[in-house]
Amino acid sequence: MCLLTYSCSSACPPEKRAFYLSQAKESFEIGLLSKKDKEPVTSKQELHSFIKAAFSLAKVHQRLYGESKSLNQVNQLCQEALEKLYAYSYLLQNEEQEKELLAQDILSLVMSVKEQLQVQ
């Protein structure tokens, strides 16, 4: 079970909730730090993993710090990245240039999330 999911479950002791959320935050940050800005993306699965890490990190921030205007912007960036991944998924094999551009757009959105959430 994911630490984020566990921290929100009834099985998690309330006094440990912040600890597990902090651990989840660290894990998702490491996931986002594993990719540098200009590195090429190699697969749909890799794009999905980065979007998932960004979205999950936003959820951890929401649970730890509450709602904010900045967090709403981050959620919007994640939504845009997911929409682009959907479009990426339906491009054909011979549309490699379009796929590459979409992958760059997705990664740019994820890097914006990383920057706004101050992942270092």
MMTF fields as JSON, N, C-alpha, C and O atoms, coordinates in Angstrom:
{
  "mmtfVersion": "1.0.0",
  "mmtfProducer": "UNKNOWN",
  "numBonds": 479,
  "numAtoms": 480,
  "numGroups": 120,
  "numChains": 1,
  "numModels": 1,
  "chainsPerModel": [1],
  "groupsPerChain": [120],
  "chainIdList": ["A"],
  "bondAtomList": [4, 2, 8, 6, 12, 10, 16, 14, 20, 18, 24, 22, 28, 26, 32, 30, 36, 34, 40, 38, 44, 42, 48, 46, 52, 50, 56, 54, 60, 58, 64, 62, 68, 66, 72, 70, 76, 74, 80, 78, 84, 82, 88, 86, 92, 90, 96, 94, 100, 98, 104, 102, 108, 106, 112, 110, 116, 114, 120, 118, 124, 122, 128, 126, 132, 130, 136, 134, 140, 138, 144, 142, 148, 146, 152, 150, 156, 154, 160, 158, 164, 162, 168, 166, 172, 170, 176, 174, 180, 178, 184, 182, 188, 186, 192, 190, 196, 194, 200, 198, 204, 202, 208, 206, 212, 210, 216, 214, 220, 218, 224, 222, 228, 226, 232, 230, 236, 234, 240, 238, 244, 242, 248, 246, 252, 250, 256, 254, 260, 258, 264, 262, 268, 266, 272, 270, 276, 274, 280, 278, 284, 282, 288, 286, 292, 290, 296, 294, 300, 298, 304, 302, 308, 306, 312, 310, 316, 314, 320, 318, 324, 322, 328, 326, 332, 330, 336, 334, 340, 338, 344, 342, 348, 346, 352, 350, 356, 354, 360, 358, 364, 362, 368, 366, 372, 370, 376, 374, 380, 378, 384, 382, 388, 386, 392, 390, 396, 394, 400, 398, 404, 402, 408, 406, 412, 410, 416, 414, 420, 418, 424, 422, 428, 426, 432, 430, 436, 434, 440, 438, 444, 442, 448, 446, 452, 450, 456, 454, 460, 458, 464, 462, 468, 466, 472, 470, 476, 474],
  "bondOrderList": [1, 1, 1, 1, 1, 1, 1, 1, 1, 1, 1, 1, 1, 1, 1, 1, 1, 1, 1, 1, 1, 1, 1, 1, 1, 1, 1, 1, 1, 1, 1, 1, 1, 1, 1, 1, 1, 1, 1, 1, 1, 1, 1, 1, 1, 1, 1, 1, 1, 1, 1, 1, 1, 1, 1, 1, 1, 1, 1, 1, 1, 1, 1, 1, 1, 1, 1, 1, 1, 1, 1, 1, 1, 1, 1, 1, 1, 1, 1, 1, 1, 1, 1, 1, 1, 1, 1, 1, 1, 1, 1, 1, 1, 1, 1, 1, 1, 1, 1, 1, 1, 1, 1, 1, 1, 1, 1, 1, 1, 1, 1, 1, 1, 1, 1, 1, 1, 1, 1],
  "groupList": [{"groupName": "MET", "atomNameList": ["N", "CA", "C", "O"], "elementList": ["N", "C", "C", "O"], "formalChargeList": [0, 0, 0, 0], "bondAtomList": [1, 0, 2, 1, 3, 2], "bondOrderList": [1, 1, 2], "singleLetterCode": "M", "chemCompType": "L-PEPTIDE LINKING"}, {"groupName": "CYS", "atomNameList": ["N", "CA", "C", "O"], "elementList": ["N", "C", "C", "O"], "formalChargeList": [0, 0, 0, 0], "bondAtomList": [1, 0, 2, 1, 3, 2], "bondOrderList": [1, 1, 2], "singleLetterCode": "C", "chemCompType": "L-PEPTIDE LINKING"}, {"groupName": "LEU", "atomNameList": ["N", "CA", "C", "O"], "elementList": ["N", "C", "C", "O"], "formalChargeList": [0, 0, 0, 0], "bondAtomList": [1, 0, 2, 1, 3, 2], "bondOrderList": [1, 1, 2], "singleLetterCode": "L", "chemCompType": "L-PEPTIDE LINKING"}, {"groupName": "THR", "atomNameList": ["N", "CA", "C", "O"], "elementList": ["N", "C", "C", "O"], "formalChargeList": [0, 0, 0, 0], "bondAtomList": [1, 0, 2, 1, 3, 2], "bondOrderList": [1, 1, 2], "singleLetterCode": "T", "chemCompType": "L-PEPTIDE LINKING"}, {"groupName": "TYR", "atomNameList": ["N", "CA", "C", "O"], "elementList": ["N", "C", "C", "O"], "formalChargeList": [0, 0, 0, 0], "bondAtomList": [1, 0, 2, 1, 3, 2], "bondOrderList": [1, 1, 2], "singleLetterCode": "Y", "chemCompType": "L-PEPTIDE LINKING"}, {"groupName": "SER", "atomNameList": ["N", "CA", "C", "O"], "elementList": ["N", "C", "C", "O"], "formalChargeList": [0, 0, 0, 0], "bondAtomList": [1, 0, 2, 1, 3, 2], "bondOrderList": [1, 1, 2], "singleLetterCode": "S", "chemCompType": "L-PEPTIDE LINKING"}, {"groupName": "ALA", "atomNameList": ["N", "CA", "C", "O"], "elementList": ["N", "C", "C", "O"], "formalChargeList": [0, 0, 0, 0], "bondAtomList": [1, 0, 2, 1, 3, 2], "bondOrderList": [1, 1, 2], "singleLetterCode": "A", "chemCompType": "L-PEPTIDE LINKING"}, {"groupName": "PRO", "atomNameList": ["N", "CA", "C", "O"], "elementList": ["N", "C", "C", "O"], "formalChargeList": [0, 0, 0, 0], "bondAtomList": [1, 0, 2, 1, 3, 2], "bondOrderList": [1, 1, 2], "singleLetterCode": "P", "chemCompType": "L-PEPTIDE LINKING"}, {"groupName": "GLU", "atomNameList": ["N", "CA", "C", "O"], "elementList": ["N", "C", "C", "O"], "formalChargeList": [0, 0, 0, 0], "bondAtomList": [1, 0, 2, 1, 3, 2], "bondOrderList": [1, 1, 2], "singleLetterCode": "E", "chemCompType": "L-PEPTIDE LINKING"}, {"groupName": "LYS", "atomNameList": ["N", "CA", "C", "O"], "elementList": ["N", "C", "C", "O"], "formalChargeList": [0, 0, 0, 0], "bondAtomList": [1, 0, 2, 1, 3, 2], "bondOrderList": [1, 1, 2], "singleLetterCode": "K", "chemCompType": "L-PEPTIDE LINKING"}, {"groupName": "ARG", "atomNameList": ["N", "CA", "C", "O"], "elementList": ["N", "C", "C", "O"], "formalChargeList": [0, 0, 0, 0], "bondAtomList": [1, 0, 2, 1, 3, 2], "bondOrderList": [1, 1, 2], "singleLetterCode": "R", "chemCompType": "L-PEPTIDE LINKING"}, {"groupName": "PHE", "atomNameList": ["N", "CA", "C", "O"], "elementList": ["N", "C", "C", "O"], "formalChargeList": [0, 0, 0, 0], "bondAtomList": [1, 0, 2, 1, 3, 2], "bondOrderList": [1, 1, 2], "singleLetterCode": "F", "chemCompType": "L-PEPTIDE LINKING"}, {"groupName": "GLN", "atomNameList": ["N", "CA", "C", "O"], "elementList": ["N", "C", "C", "O"], "formalChargeList": [0, 0, 0, 0], "bondAtomList": [1, 0, 2, 1, 3, 2], "bondOrderList": [1, 1, 2], "singleLetterCode": "Q", "chemCompType": "L-PEPTIDE LINKING"}, {"groupName": "ILE", "atomNameList": ["N", "CA", "C", "O"], "elementList": ["N", "C", "C", "O"], "formalChargeList": [0, 0, 0, 0], "bondAtomList": [1, 0, 2, 1, 3, 2], "bondOrderList": [1, 1, 2], "singleLetterCode": "I", "chemCompType": "L-PEPTIDE LINKING"}, {"groupName": "GLY", "atomNameList": ["N", "CA", "C", "O"], "elementList": ["N", "C", "C", "O"], "formalChargeList": [0, 0, 0, 0], "bondAtomList": [1, 0, 2, 1, 3, 2], "bondOrderList": [1, 1, 2], "singleLetterCode": "G", "chemCompType": "PEPTIDE LINKING"}, {"groupName": "ASP", "atomNameList": ["N", "CA", "C", "O"], "elementList": ["N", "C", "C", "O"], "formalChargeList": [0, 0, 0, 0], "bondAtomList": [1, 0, 2, 1, 3, 2], "bondOrderList": [1, 1, 2], "singleLetterCode": "D", "chemCompType": "L-PEPTIDE LINKING"}, {"groupName": "VAL", "atomNameList": ["N", "CA", "C", "O"], "elementList": ["N", "C", "C", "O"], "formalChargeList": [0, 0, 0, 0], "bondAtomList": [1, 0, 2, 1, 3, 2], "bondOrderList": [1, 1, 2], "singleLetterCode": "V", "chemCompType": "L-PEPTIDE LINKING"}, {"groupName": "HIS", "atomNameList": ["N", "CA", "C", "O"], "elementList": ["N", "C", "C", "O"], "formalChargeList": [0, 0, 0, 0], "bondAtomList": [1, 0, 2, 1, 3, 2], "bondOrderList": [1, 1, 2], "singleLetterCode": "H", "chemCompType": "L-PEPTIDE LINKING"}, {"groupName": "ASN", "atomNameList": ["N", "CA", "C", "O"], "elementList": ["N", "C", "C", "O"], "formalChargeList": [0, 0, 0, 0], "bondAtomList": [1, 0, 2, 1, 3, 2], "bondOrderList": [1, 1, 2], "singleLetterCode": "N", "chemCompType": "L-PEPTIDE LINKING"}],
  "groupTypeList": [0, 1, 2, 2, 3, 4, 5, 1, 5, 5, 6, 1, 7, 7, 8, 9, 10, 6, 11, 4, 2, 5, 12, 6, 9, 8, 5, 11, 8, 13, 14, 2, 2, 5, 9, 9, 15, 9, 8, 7, 16, 3, 5, 9, 12, 8, 2, 17, 5, 11, 13, 9, 6, 6, 11, 5, 2, 6, 9, 16, 17, 12, 10, 2, 4, 14, 8, 5, 9, 5, 2, 18, 12, 16, 18, 12, 2, 1, 12, 8, 6, 2, 8, 9, 2, 4, 6, 4, 5, 4, 2, 2, 12, 18, 8, 8, 12, 8, 9, 8, 2, 2, 6, 12, 15, 13, 2, 5, 2, 16, 0, 5, 16, 9, 8, 12, 2, 12, 16, 12],
  "groupIdList": [1, 2, 3, 4, 5, 6, 7, 8, 9, 10, 11, 12, 13, 14, 15, 16, 17, 18, 19, 20, 21, 22, 23, 24, 25, 26, 27, 28, 29, 30, 31, 32, 33, 34, 35, 36, 37, 38, 39, 40, 41, 42, 43, 44, 45, 46, 47, 48, 49, 50, 51, 52, 53, 54, 55, 56, 57, 58, 59, 60, 61, 62, 63, 64, 65, 66, 67, 68, 69, 70, 71, 72, 73, 74, 75, 76, 77, 78, 79, 80, 81, 82, 83, 84, 85, 86, 87, 88, 89, 90, 91, 92, 93, 94, 95, 96, 97, 98, 99, 100, 101, 102, 103, 104, 105, 106, 107, 108, 109, 110, 111, 112, 113, 114, 115, 116, 117, 118, 119, 120],
  "secStructList": [7, 7, 2, 2, 2, 2, 2, 6, 1, 6, 6, 1, 7, 4, 4, 4, 2, 2, 2, 2, 2, 2, 2, 2, 2, 2, 2, 2, 2, 2, 2, 2, 2, 6, 1, 7, 6, 6, 7, 7, 7, 7, 7, 2, 2, 2, 2, 2, 2, 2, 2, 2, 2, 2, 2, 2, 2, 2, 2, 2, 2, 2, 2, 2, 2, 7, 7, 7, 2, 2, 2, 2, 2, 2, 2, 2, 2, 2, 2, 2, 2, 2, 2, 2, 2, 2, 2, 2, 2, 6, 1, 7, 6, 6, 7, 2, 2, 2, 2, 2, 2, 2, 2, 2, 2, 2, 2, 2, 2, 2, 2, 2, 2, 2, 2, 2, 6, 6, 7, 7],
  "xCoordList": [0.844, 0.0, 0.893, 1.899, 0.533, 1.242, 1.134, 0.103, 2.207, 2.202, 1.121, 0.514, 0.881, -0.17, -1.531, -2.322, -1.802, -3.068, -3.201, -4.253, -2.139, -2.169, -2.418, -3.197, -1.767, -1.914, -3.348, -3.748, -4.113, -5.501, -6.496, -7.703, -5.995, -6.888, -7.196, -6.495, -8.239, -8.6, -7.592, -7.541, -6.794, -5.781, -4.592, -3.85, -4.407, -3.278, -3.614, -4.618, -2.776, -3.014, -2.911, -1.961, -3.857, -3.859, -2.554, -2.137, -1.916, -0.665, 0.505, 1.546, 0.348, 1.398, 1.113, 1.945, -0.045, -0.468, 0.544, 0.929, 0.971, 1.926, 3.255, 3.892, 3.672, 4.922, 4.836, 5.737, 3.754, 3.612, 3.446, 3.936, 2.762, 2.648, 4.012, 4.316, 4.827, 6.18, 7.034, 7.812, 6.887, 7.622, 7.162, 7.979, 5.856, 5.317, 5.83, 6.204, 5.848, 6.338, 7.775, 8.119, 8.596, 9.999, 10.113, 10.918, 9.324, 9.365, 8.972, 9.631, 7.903, 7.459, 8.449, 8.642, 9.078, 10.1, 11.287, 11.817, 11.7, 12.803, 12.426, 13.254, 11.177, 10.709, 10.82, 11.198, 10.495, 10.585, 12.024, 12.353, 12.875, 14.279, 15.082, 16.198, 14.513, 15.25, 15.35, 16.048, 14.659, 14.682, 15.155, 14.625, 16.145, 16.642, 15.82, 15.215, 15.801, 14.955, 15.115, 14.114, 16.31, 16.544, 16.728, 16.972, 16.618, 16.767, 15.571, 14.435, 15.819, 14.696, 13.847, 14.344, 12.581, 11.66, 11.653, 11.603, 11.703, 11.853, 10.573, 10.54, 9.516, 8.316, 7.08, 7.179, 5.927, 4.655, 4.633, 4.125, 5.179, 5.214, 6.018, 5.63, 7.128, 7.951, 7.18, 7.208, 6.5, 5.687, 4.611, 4.391, 3.948, 2.898, 3.458, 2.82, 4.637, 5.258, 5.537, 5.328, 6.006, 6.29, 5.009, 4.958, 3.981, 2.698, 2.131, 1.622, 2.216, 1.71, 2.467, 1.852, 3.78, 4.577, 4.191, 4.06, 4.009, 3.635, 2.25, 2.058, 1.299, -0.06, -0.086, -0.735, 0.619, 0.652, 1.318, 0.872, 2.38, 3.045, 2.096, 2.086, 1.312, 0.32, -0.698, -1.099, -1.115, -2.075, -1.46, -2.137, -0.191, 0.496, 0.542, 0.262, 0.895, 0.935, -0.44, -0.549, -1.478, -2.836, -3.145, -3.715, -2.775, -3.061, -2.209, -2.675, -0.961, -0.067, -0.33, -0.315, -0.57, -0.603, -1.953, -2.136, -2.889, -4.199, -4.229, -3.223, -5.404, -5.607, -4.919, -4.78, -4.495, -3.921, -4.067, -4.331, -3.892, -3.954, -2.849, -3.069, -1.664, -0.526, -0.814, -0.482, -1.429, -1.751, -2.808, -2.77, -3.738, -4.73, -4.05, -4.431, -3.044, -2.286, -1.534, -1.475, -0.965, -0.246, -1.203, -0.87, -2.378, -3.368, -3.762, -3.98, -3.854, -4.171, -3.052, -3.319, -1.803, -0.663, -0.705, -0.45, -1.028, -1.132, -2.242, -2.078, -3.369, -4.486, -4.086, -4.404, -3.389, -2.923, -1.967, -2.043, -1.073, -0.12, -0.855, -0.498, -1.878, -2.656, -3.405, -3.484, -3.947, -4.634, -3.658, -4.004, -2.458, -1.446, -0.998, -0.713, -0.935, -0.586, -1.663, -1.356, -2.907, -4.004, -3.823, -3.954, -3.525, -3.297, -2.084, -2.11, -1.031, 0.195, -0.125, 0.416, -0.999, -1.348, -2.021, -1.936, -2.689, -3.434, -2.722, -3.28, -1.498, -0.721, -0.196, 0.098, -0.082, 0.383, 1.9, 2.588, 2.406, 3.859, 4.572, 5.671, 3.942, 4.606, 4.537, 5.01, 3.968, 3.863, 4.878, 4.561, 6.086, 7.134, 7.447, 7.67, 7.467, 7.791, 6.74, 7.08, 5.465, 4.394, 4.491, 4.273, 4.825, 4.981, 6.108, 5.982, 7.2, 8.344, 7.985, 8.367, 7.251, 6.835, 5.877, 5.994, 4.933, 4.011, 4.756, 4.473, 5.703, 6.497, 7.255, 7.332, 7.809, 8.516, 7.553, 7.895, 6.354, 5.344, 4.958, 4.85, 4.755, 4.382, 5.482, 5.221, 6.701, 7.823, 7.979, 8.326, 7.73, 7.795, 6.747, 7.035, 5.55, 4.499, 4.888, 4.69, 5.444, 5.882, 6.998, 7.02, 7.919, 9.007, 8.465, 9.029, 7.389, 6.743, 6.136, 6.209, 5.541, 5.013, 6.158, 6.056, 7.24, 8.423, 8.91, 9.243, 8.948, 9.406, 8.432, 8.852, 7.141, 6.148, 6.076, 5.812, 6.313, 6.297, 7.673, 7.875, 8.609, 9.96, 10.686, 11.278, 10.621, 11.327, 12.791, 13.128, 13.664, 15.106, 15.859, 17.085],
  "yCoordList": [-1.179, 0.0, 1.247, 1.296, 2.215, 3.494, 4.244, 4.195, 4.93, 5.698, 6.771, 7.033, 7.386, 8.401, 7.772, 8.317, 6.645, 5.947, 5.5, 5.676, 4.923, 4.448, 5.601, 5.46, 6.734, 7.868, 8.392, 9.028, 8.13, 8.591, 7.514, 7.757, 6.33, 5.224, 5.199, 5.816, 4.486, 4.346, 3.481, 3.519, 2.705, 1.853, 2.66, 2.18, 3.86, 4.699, 5.407, 6.114, 5.217, 5.937, 7.451, 7.906, 8.225, 9.68, 10.365, 11.322, 9.891, 10.51, 10.223, 10.873, 9.265, 8.914, 9.471, 9.351, 10.07, 10.532, 11.504, 11.334, 12.502, 13.492, 12.83, 13.196, 11.86, 11.146, 10.42, 10.536, 9.672, 8.922, 9.851, 9.549, 10.967, 11.939, 12.529, 12.737, 12.798, 13.321, 12.304, 12.666, 11.038, 9.984, 9.876, 9.705, 9.977, 9.941, 11.137, 10.996, 12.307, 13.527, 13.331, 13.672, 12.788, 12.549, 11.579, 11.793, 10.533, 9.542, 10.154, 9.914, 10.941, 11.556, 12.61, 12.774, 13.324, 14.303, 13.604, 14.083, 12.479, 11.712, 11.281, 11.327, 10.863, 10.485, 11.623, 11.408, 12.828, 13.985, 14.42, 14.946, 14.207, 14.612, 13.668, 13.992, 12.501, 11.524, 11.931, 11.28, 12.995, 13.452, 14.898, 15.765, 15.142, 16.505, 17.162, 16.477, 18.484, 19.253, 18.878, 18.755, 18.699, 18.516, 17.054, 16.785, 16.117, 14.707, 14.252, 14.629, 13.445, 12.967, 11.94, 11.208, 11.907, 10.936, 9.726, 9.861, 8.549, 7.347, 6.538, 5.659, 6.809, 5.986, 6.636, 7.562, 6.128, 6.555, 6.227, 7.008, 5.082, 4.668, 5.663, 5.994, 6.133, 7.108, 8.418, 9.005, 8.868, 10.083, 9.912, 10.798, 8.762, 8.478, 8.5, 9.033, 7.931, 7.898, 9.3, 9.573, 10.187, 11.554, 12.318, 13.071, 12.123, 12.781, 12.265, 13.041, 10.971, 10.374, 10.919, 11.233, 11.036, 11.58, 13.032, 13.432, 13.819, 15.231, 15.356, 16.142, 14.584, 14.619, 14.162, 14.784, 13.081, 12.551, 13.531, 13.7, 14.174, 15.174, 16.343, 16.877, 16.733, 17.796, 17.37, 18.178, 16.114, 15.614, 15.588, 15.894, 15.226, 15.242, 16.674, 16.908, 17.625, 19.028, 19.484, 20.209, 19.057, 19.422, 18.88, 19.589, 17.641, 17.025, 17.623, 17.773, 17.96, 18.518, 19.999, 20.433, 20.771, 22.227, 22.862, 24.061, 22.084, 22.622, 23.221, 23.251, 23.692, 24.286, 25.647, 26.362, 25.989, 27.31, 27.613, 26.723, 28.868, 29.277, 28.582, 28.121, 28.513, 27.856, 26.378, 25.845, 25.73, 24.31, 24.104, 23.111, 25.027, 24.951, 25.051, 24.353, 25.917, 26.042, 24.748, 24.308, 24.15, 22.884, 21.802, 21.038, 21.736, 20.745, 20.971, 20.011, 22.228, 22.549, 22.072, 21.534, 22.27, 21.797, 20.276, 19.743, 19.588, 18.123, 17.689, 16.734, 18.393, 18.085, 18.278, 17.445, 19.377, 19.628, 18.53, 18.071, 18.114, 17.056, 15.756, 15.043, 15.448, 14.233, 14.284, 13.279, 15.44, 15.597, 15.396, 14.78, 15.909, 15.739, 14.28, 13.788, 13.591, 12.168, 11.373, 10.442, 11.744, 11.098, 11.277, 10.32, 12.495, 12.764, 11.985, 11.434, 11.938, 11.206, 9.726, 9.107, 9.183, 7.76, 7.391, 6.248, 8.357, 8.062, 8.464, 8.344, 8.937, 9.215, 7.905, 6.969, 7.844, 6.637, 6.567, 7.557, 5.375, 5.147, 6.122, 6.588, 6.428, 7.289, 8.779, 9.621, 9.097, 10.49, 10.785, 11.419, 10.312, 10.431, 11.875, 12.181, 12.756, 14.155, 14.777, 15.497, 14.493, 15.003, 14.413, 15.103, 13.112, 12.46, 13.102, 13.333, 13.384, 13.998, 15.382, 15.736, 16.16, 17.493, 17.414, 18.187, 16.479, 16.304, 15.852, 16.325, 14.942, 14.469, 15.628, 15.724, 16.502, 17.677, 18.603, 19.142, 18.784, 19.618, 19.03, 19.748, 17.721, 17.04, 17.204, 17.549, 16.957, 17.073, 18.508, 18.731, 19.465, 20.874, 21.186, 21.901, 20.657, 20.853, 20.217, 20.807, 19.008, 18.319, 19.109, 19.224, 19.652, 20.452, 21.744, 22.244, 22.279, 23.452, 23.098, 23.881, 21.92, 21.438, 21.322, 21.778, 20.707, 20.536, 21.883, 22.016, 22.865, 24.21, 24.876, 25.45, 24.804, 25.457, 24.824, 25.508, 23.515, 22.838, 22.859, 22.256, 23.556, 23.773, 22.462, 22.302, 21.537, 20.26, 20.482, 20.969, 20.119, 20.307, 19.071, 19.034],
  "zCoordList": [0.0, 0.0, 0.0, 0.708, -0.768, -0.862, 0.473, 1.143, 0.841, 2.091, 2.099, 3.137, 0.96, 0.867, 1.144, 1.914, 0.53, 0.735, 2.179, 2.794, 2.719, 4.1, 5.067, 6.009, 4.846, 5.765, 5.807, 6.782, 4.763, 4.694, 5.103, 5.132, 5.418, 5.749, 7.247, 8.048, 7.604, 9.017, 9.763, 10.993, 9.044, 9.675, 10.198, 11.056, 9.699, 10.108, 11.419, 11.505, 12.436, 13.697, 13.463, 12.826, 13.96, 13.728, 14.122, 13.47, 15.166, 15.612, 14.672, 14.77, 13.768, 12.8, 11.4, 10.501, 11.224, 9.891, 9.273, 8.116, 10.014, 9.486, 9.136, 8.149, 9.941, 9.661, 8.323, 7.492, 8.112, 6.863, 5.657, 4.569, 5.848, 4.763, 4.417, 3.243, 5.421, 5.173, 4.429, 3.546, 4.784, 4.089, 2.637, 1.732, 2.419, 1.053, 0.26, -0.904, 0.882, 0.233, -0.24, -1.371, 0.624, 0.264, -0.911, -1.818, -0.898, -1.986, -3.322, -4.334, -3.331, -4.581, -5.059, -6.264, -4.131, -4.514, -5.171, -6.173, -4.608, -5.203, -6.616, -7.526, -6.796, -8.127, -9.123, -10.274, -8.691, -9.588, -9.816, -10.879, -8.836, -8.966, -9.855, -10.259, -10.16, -10.966, -12.437, -13.215, -12.816, -14.208, -14.263, -13.568, -15.085, -15.293, -16.396, -17.221, -16.407, -17.328, -18.799, -19.505, -19.267, -20.709, -21.13, -22.306, -20.203, -20.564, -21.402, -21.115, -22.436, -23.255, -22.5, -21.643, -22.834, -22.262, -23.173, -24.396, -22.584, -23.405, -23.602, -24.462, -22.828, -22.987, -22.367, -21.562, -22.761, -22.182, -20.692, -19.887, -20.332, -18.926, -18.086, -16.965, -18.63, -17.917, -17.726, -16.644, -18.766, -18.654, -17.587, -16.761, -17.617, -16.641, -15.222, -14.313, -15.024, -13.694, -13.168, -11.986, -14.036, -13.606, -13.284, -12.311, -14.097, -13.817, -12.504, -11.695, -12.293, -11.05, -9.843, -8.823, -9.941, -8.836, -8.562, -7.405, -9.619, -9.458, -8.818, -7.891, -9.316, -8.782, -7.326, -6.485, -7.034, -5.668, -4.712, -3.578, -5.169, -4.338, -4.052, -2.943, -5.032, -4.817, -3.761, -2.924, -3.797, -2.805, -1.409, -0.428, -1.314, -0.019, 0.517, 1.693, -0.342, 0.08, 0.564, 1.553, -0.133, 0.258, 1.653, 2.483, 1.91, 3.21, 4.334, 5.464, 4.014, 5.036, 5.311, 6.462, 4.247, 4.384, 4.055, 4.265, 3.548, 3.199, 1.8, 1.092, 1.428, 0.102, 0.002, 0.994, -1.205, -1.465, -2.953, -3.761, -3.294, -4.698, -5.49, -6.61, -4.896, -5.544, -5.8, -6.859, -4.827, -4.983, -6.063, -6.789, -6.171, -7.252, -8.614, -9.554, -8.72, -9.968, -10.27, -11.418, -9.239, -9.408, -9.896, -10.802, -9.302, -9.74, -11.194, -11.933, -11.61, -13.007, -13.933, -15.008, -13.515, -14.315, -14.466, -15.545, -13.376, -13.427, -14.378, -15.138, -14.333, -15.225, -16.688, -17.538, -16.978, -18.347, -18.803, -19.943, -17.919, -18.259, -18.565, -19.503, -17.778, -17.995, -19.329, -20.036, -19.669, -20.958, -22.116, -23.124, -21.971, -23.019, -23.113, -24.205, -21.977, -21.999, -22.739, -23.483, -22.53, -23.242, -24.75, -25.513, -25.171, -26.6, -27.099, -28.2, -26.302, -26.636, -26.883, -27.799, -26.062, -26.146, -27.458, -27.906, -28.073, -29.291, -30.573, -31.664, -30.442, -31.649, -32.223, -31.48, -33.521, -34.196, -34.202, -33.953, -34.491, -34.525, -35.459, -35.157, -36.596, -37.585, -37.223, -37.986, -36.097, -35.654, -34.541, -33.535, -34.756, -33.736, -33.373, -32.202, -34.348, -34.057, -33.131, -32.193, -33.4, -32.55, -31.148, -30.153, -31.086, -29.785, -28.988, -27.785, -29.669, -29.0, -28.458, -27.342, -29.25, -28.8, -27.613, -26.662, -27.672, -26.551, -25.3, -24.2, -25.469, -24.331, -23.692, -22.468, -24.516, -23.99, -23.247, -22.194, -23.793, -23.13, -21.774, -20.78, -21.751, -20.506, -19.47, -18.318, -19.889, -18.96, -18.468, -17.309, -19.328, -18.932, -17.858, -16.898, -18.018, -17.015, -15.686, -14.624, -15.751, -14.53, -13.849, -12.623, -14.636, -14.059, -13.438, -12.464, -13.988, -13.384, -12.028, -11.081, -11.946, -10.663, -9.661, -8.522, -10.105, -9.252, -8.726, -7.549, -9.595, -9.213, -8.244, -7.239, -8.538, -7.674, -6.289, -5.301, -6.222, -4.921, -4.259, -3.205, -4.887, -4.357, -4.037, -2.97, -4.99, -4.843, -5.171, -6.25, -4.229, -4.43, -4.013, -4.107]
}
